[in-house]
Amino acid sequence: MGDRFRLIYLKSPEIENAALEKSFSSHHPKETSSTVLPSSAHVNAPKTLSSQAVLKQAGIDLKHPDPKVRILAIQYLEKSDPSSAIPLLQEVLSDRDPAVRAQTLLSLTKFQDPVVCPLLRRHLKDSDPRVRIAALRGMFQFREKIDLNILLQLLSDESSRVRRKVATLLGWTQIEGAFPILMEMSKDQDSKVRKAALLSLITLYPDEIENRLIEAMTDVDPGLQKWARDTLGKMLTRPLKRGPAQLPNQA
């Protein structure tokens, strides 16, 4: 997959390295859409192409007018040397297109570099929910302790997609203090958020969720009612865990 993003910057197998210093937009502007999906000729391009030249072209294409090209350049950079890629990607975080900003955060996260943490926290307040979700995913994927105060702030996020992502991600990790947050989210105004919170509660706290599931059986959403009833039924019919074998009394 990495080769595909590298070869996106080539116009033909015979291209000279010097030609890579020019942007797509300076040559054949009508070819923008075709460059997003490389031809078979591109796939067979010479392997002798300088990686420095391709990296330089990736940096140029981060300013390309087509957001699809900018995203492909970002995806190529995430497979490059961090010392070269991270500074370039940091500059793209101010891109006007939210899809580009979201992809930049996801790519930066893969480097697991400490410089990325503040960037993720900052973009939890981005104007677009897609970017906030990408920042949230990055924080959970990054190897650092999640600040519960940040999660509490997201409980009132205007986007139900963001709130649902919080509930889902909490179910994937063991975070101290997650129980009261998920209990609060299980009463969210959006039924999808409520269900996501209940699923995470079942995953993390199966022995403490029964009463909340009973309450959910009278939820205003008929679909959630049925799901809660079916889920509770399965939990109640599940065989009890057997304790250690007891030796019979020898009277």
C-alpha positions as CSV (number, residue, x, y, z in Angstrom):
1,M,0.0,0.0,0.0
2,G,2.9,2.4,0.7
3,D,4.2,2.1,-2.8
4,R,0.8,3.3,-4.1
5,F,1.1,6.5,-2.2
6,R,4.7,7.0,-3.3
7,L,3.9,6.5,-6.9
8,I,1.0,8.9,-6.8
9,Y,3.5,11.6,-7.5
10,L,4.7,10.2,-10.8
11,K,3.4,11.1,-14.2
12,S,5.2,8.4,-16.1
13,P,7.8,5.7,-15.6
14,E,10.4,7.7,-17.4
15,I,10.1,10.8,-15.3
16,E,13.4,12.5,-14.3
17,N,14.0,13.2,-10.6
18,A,14.2,16.9,-11.3
19,A,10.7,17.0,-12.6
20,L,9.4,16.0,-9.2
21,E,10.1,19.4,-7.9
22,K,7.0,20.7,-9.8
23,S,3.5,20.4,-8.5
24,F,0.7,18.5,-10.3
25,S,-1.0,21.8,-10.8
26,S,1.8,23.2,-12.9
27,H,1.5,20.4,-15.5
28,H,-1.6,19.1,-17.2
29,P,-4.3,20.5,-14.8
30,K,-6.9,18.2,-16.4
31,E,-5.0,15.2,-15.1
32,T,-5.9,15.8,-11.4
33,S,-8.5,13.2,-11.2
34,S,-6.5,10.6,-12.9
35,T,-3.5,11.1,-10.7
36,V,-5.5,10.2,-7.6
37,L,-5.8,6.6,-9.0
38,P,-2.4,5.6,-10.4
39,S,-2.3,3.7,-13.7
40,S,-0.6,0.3,-14.1
41,A,2.3,2.1,-15.7
42,H,2.9,3.9,-12.4
43,V,2.8,0.7,-10.4
44,N,5.8,-0.5,-12.5
45,A,7.8,2.6,-12.1
46,P,11.6,2.2,-11.5
47,K,12.6,1.5,-8.0
48,T,15.7,3.8,-8.5
49,L,13.6,6.9,-7.9
50,S,15.1,8.9,-5.1
51,S,13.1,8.7,-1.9
52,Q,14.3,12.3,-1.1
53,A,12.8,13.5,-4.3
54,V,9.5,11.7,-3.6
55,L,9.4,13.1,-0.1
56,K,10.0,16.6,-1.6
57,Q,7.1,16.0,-4.0
58,A,4.9,14.9,-1.1
59,G,5.6,18.1,0.7
60,I,4.7,20.0,-2.4
61,D,1.5,18.1,-2.9
62,L,0.4,18.9,0.7
63,K,-0.5,22.3,-0.9
64,H,-2.3,20.8,-3.9
65,P,-5.7,22.3,-4.6
66,D,-7.3,18.9,-4.7
67,P,-7.9,17.6,-1.1
68,K,-7.7,14.0,-2.4
69,V,-4.1,14.6,-3.5
70,R,-3.3,16.2,-0.2
71,I,-4.7,13.2,1.7
72,L,-2.7,10.8,-0.4
73,A,0.4,12.8,0.3
74,I,-0.4,12.6,4.1
75,Q,-0.8,8.9,3.9
76,Y,2.5,8.5,2.2
77,L,4.2,10.7,4.8
78,E,2.9,8.5,7.6
79,K,5.2,5.8,6.3
80,S,8.2,8.1,6.1
81,D,10.9,9.0,8.5
82,P,9.3,10.8,11.5
83,S,12.0,13.5,11.6
84,S,11.0,14.5,8.1
85,A,7.3,13.7,8.1
86,I,6.2,15.2,11.4
87,P,7.1,18.8,10.7
88,L,5.4,18.6,7.3
89,L,2.3,17.1,8.8
90,Q,2.1,19.6,11.6
91,E,1.8,22.4,9.0
92,V,-1.2,20.6,7.4
93,L,-3.2,20.7,10.6
94,S,-4.4,24.2,9.6
95,D,-5.8,22.9,6.3
96,R,-9.1,24.3,5.3
97,D,-10.6,20.9,4.6
98,P,-11.7,18.9,7.7
99,A,-11.1,15.5,6.0
100,V,-7.5,16.5,5.5
101,R,-7.1,17.7,9.1
102,A,-8.7,14.4,10.3
103,Q,-6.3,12.3,8.2
104,T,-3.3,14.3,9.4
105,L,-4.2,13.6,13.0
106,L,-4.6,9.8,12.3
107,S,-1.3,9.7,10.5
108,L,0.6,11.7,13.2
109,T,-0.7,9.3,15.8
110,K,1.0,6.4,14.1
111,F,4.4,7.9,14.9
112,Q,3.8,7.6,18.7
113,D,5.9,10.7,19.2
114,P,5.4,12.8,22.4
115,V,5.0,16.0,20.3
116,V,1.7,14.6,18.9
117,C,-0.1,14.6,22.3
118,P,-0.7,18.4,22.6
119,L,-1.8,18.4,19.0
120,L,-4.5,15.8,19.6
121,R,-5.7,17.6,22.7
122,R,-5.9,20.9,20.8
123,H,-8.0,19.5,18.0
124,L,-10.6,18.0,20.4
125,K,-12.0,21.6,20.0
126,D,-11.9,21.6,16.2
127,S,-15.0,23.0,14.5
128,D,-15.7,19.7,12.6
129,P,-16.8,16.5,14.4
130,R,-14.7,14.4,12.1
131,V,-11.6,16.1,13.3
132,R,-12.6,15.8,16.9
133,I,-13.3,12.1,16.5
134,A,-9.8,11.6,14.9
135,A,-8.2,13.5,17.8
136,L,-10.2,11.3,20.3
137,R,-9.1,8.1,18.6
138,G,-5.6,9.3,18.6
139,M,-5.6,9.9,22.3
140,F,-6.9,6.4,23.0
141,Q,-4.3,4.9,20.7
142,F,-1.5,6.9,22.1
143,R,0.3,5.3,25.1
144,E,-0.5,7.9,27.7
145,K,-3.0,8.2,30.5
146,I,-6.3,9.6,29.3
147,D,-7.4,12.8,31.2
148,L,-11.0,12.0,32.4
149,N,-11.7,15.8,32.6
150,I,-11.3,15.9,28.8
151,L,-13.8,13.0,28.4
152,L,-16.2,14.7,30.8
153,Q,-16.1,17.8,28.6
154,L,-17.0,15.7,25.5
155,L,-20.2,14.4,27.2
156,S,-21.8,17.7,26.1
157,D,-20.3,17.7,22.6
158,E,-22.9,19.0,20.1
159,S,-22.2,16.0,17.8
160,S,-23.8,12.7,18.8
161,R,-21.1,11.0,16.7
162,V,-18.4,12.4,19.0
163,R,-20.3,11.3,22.1
164,R,-20.9,7.9,20.7
165,K,-17.2,7.5,19.9
166,V,-16.4,8.4,23.5
167,A,-18.7,5.7,24.7
168,T,-17.3,3.1,22.3
169,L,-13.6,3.9,22.9
170,L,-14.1,3.6,26.7
171,G,-15.3,0.0,26.2
172,W,-12.0,-0.8,24.4
173,T,-9.8,0.3,27.2
174,Q,-9.4,-0.2,30.9
175,I,-9.6,3.4,32.3
176,E,-10.1,4.0,36.0
177,G,-13.2,6.1,36.6
178,A,-14.9,5.1,33.3
179,F,-18.0,3.6,35.1
180,P,-19.7,6.8,36.1
181,I,-19.0,8.4,32.7
182,L,-20.6,5.5,30.9
183,M,-23.5,5.4,33.3
184,E,-24.1,9.1,32.5
185,M,-23.8,8.4,28.7
186,S,-26.3,5.5,28.9
187,K,-28.9,8.3,29.6
188,D,-27.8,10.5,26.6
189,Q,-30.5,12.1,24.5
190,D,-29.4,10.1,21.5
191,S,-30.4,6.4,21.5
192,K,-27.2,5.4,19.6
193,V,-25.1,7.0,22.3
194,R,-27.1,5.2,25.0
195,K,-26.7,1.9,23.3
196,A,-22.9,2.4,22.8
197,A,-22.5,3.2,26.5
198,L,-24.5,0.2,27.5
199,L,-22.4,-2.1,25.3
200,S,-19.2,-0.7,26.9
201,L,-20.7,-1.2,30.4
202,I,-21.5,-4.8,29.6
203,T,-17.9,-5.3,28.3
204,L,-16.2,-3.7,31.3
205,Y,-18.7,-4.2,34.2
206,P,-20.9,-7.1,33.4
207,D,-21.8,-7.7,37.0
208,E,-23.0,-4.2,37.6
209,I,-25.1,-3.4,34.6
210,E,-28.2,-5.6,35.2
211,N,-30.3,-2.8,36.8
212,R,-29.4,-0.3,34.0
213,L,-30.5,-2.8,31.4
214,I,-33.8,-3.3,33.2
215,E,-34.3,0.5,33.0
216,A,-33.4,0.4,29.3
217,M,-36.3,-2.0,28.7
218,T,-38.6,1.0,29.0
219,D,-36.5,3.3,26.8
220,V,-38.3,5.7,24.5
221,D,-36.6,4.0,21.5
222,P,-38.4,0.7,20.7
223,G,-35.2,-0.7,19.1
224,L,-33.2,-0.1,22.2
225,Q,-36.0,-1.6,24.3
226,K,-35.9,-4.8,22.4
227,W,-32.1,-4.9,22.4
228,A,-32.0,-4.4,26.2
229,R,-34.6,-7.1,26.7
230,D,-32.8,-9.6,24.5
231,T,-29.4,-8.8,26.0
232,L,-30.7,-9.1,29.6
233,G,-32.3,-12.4,28.7
234,K,-29.1,-13.8,27.4
235,M,-27.2,-12.6,30.5
236,L,-29.8,-14.2,32.8
237,T,-29.7,-17.6,31.0
238,R,-25.9,-17.7,31.0
239,P,-24.6,-20.5,33.2
240,L,-23.2,-19.4,36.5
241,K,-19.5,-19.6,36.9
242,R,-18.6,-22.7,38.9
243,G,-16.4,-22.2,41.9
244,P,-13.5,-24.4,42.8
245,A,-14.4,-28.1,43.2
246,Q,-15.5,-29.0,46.7
247,L,-14.5,-32.2,48.3
248,P,-17.5,-34.1,49.7
249,N,-17.9,-34.2,53.4
250,Q,-16.6,-37.4,54.9
251,A,-18.9,-37.9,57.8
